[in-house]
Amino acid sequence: VKPHPAAVLPLALSVRVAREVLAEAGFDPNTVLLVAEAPEDRVAATLATDPDVRIVDFTGSTGFGDWLEQNARQAAVHTEKAGLNTVVLDSTADYKGLLRNLSFSLSLYSGQMCTT
């Protein structure tokens, strides 16, 4: 799995748990790997076009989604080309509740949420 560069931690925690569960069940924990990259790196493009990759499931920018559809021809490519959602905080009477809900939402969607 490859998270958005600005939201690595939530997915890294999920990958750690998944790897632990796989190992405890007797499976190879390397079945699930985390690939984090800086925005200027092309690791995702390299992996997506590797001949051994058979499925690409992508949520993110329209530009890279279009690129995947054109270039990862060895794989079944599924794209959700949505933008990154912003959060605008105006005011609240329950800041602890707001922070709980915001942290849950950010962790649940790794900083991205499909709205299309």
N, C-alpha and C positions, 0 to 999 in steps of 0.2 A: 504494500500500500504506500501511496505517496501523498502526504498532506500538502496543503497550501504552505508555502514558506513562512507565512506569518502565523501559522497555527499548528506547529509540529507537536507540542507537548500533549494535547488531548489524545491525538492518535498514537503517539509513542506509548502512552500509558495503556491504551487499549491493546496495542500490539504486544506489549510485555505480558499482559494477562493472557492473551490468546496463546502465546508461546508457552507459558507455564501450564495452561490447561492441556495443550497438545502433548507436552512432555509427560505430564502426569498420566495421560491416557495411553501412553506408549507410542505416540506418533512423533514423527520428526518435527521439532519445533521450527525448523527452517522452512516449513510449509508457508509460514507467514513471516514476511520481512518488512521492515520499514526502510523506505528510501526517502531521505530528506535532501533537498538541494537548495542552493541559493538561486534566486530568480534568474541570474545570468547563466546558470549551468544548463546543460541540455541532457541531463540524465534521463528524464522522463521520455524524451524523444528517442534516445538510444534504446531504452528498454522497450518502448512501445513498438519499435520496428524490428526487434530481435526475432529471428525466424522461429525460435522456440516458444514465443508468446502467442497464445491462441485466442485469448479474450482480453479486451481492454474495456474497462468500465470507467468513464471519466465524467466528472462534474467540474465545471469551471468556465473559463473564458470561451467566448465564441471563436476567437482567433485560433486558439490551440485545439479546440474541438474540431473545427474545420480542417486543420492541419492533420489531425489524427485520422479523420475520415478519408482523407486523400492519400496518406502515406503509410498507415499501418494495415496494409492490404492483406497481410498474412493472417490477420486476426479478425475475429468478430468484434466490431467496435460499437460500443453503446455510449452515446454522449448525452449529457444534460448540460446544455450551454447556457447557463444562467450566470448572472453577475454575483459579485460579493455583496452581501447585504450590509447596510450600515445600521447603527443604532444611534438614535438621537435621544438624549436624556434631557427632559425639561425640568420636571420637578416631581417629587413623590413624598408622601407622608410615611412611607414604609421603605426606607432605603435598604434595610437588611433583606426584606423580601425581594426588592428589585435586584439586588446583587445576587441573591440565590437563583432567581429565575434567569438572570443574564448569564451567570456562569454555567448554569445547566444548558441553556440554549447554545452557548459557544462551544461547550464540550460535546454536546450531542451532535452537532453538525460540523465540528472541526473548523469553525469560522466560515462555513459556507452553508447556505440553505437554498434549495431549489424552490423557486416561486413561479416558474413558467408552466 
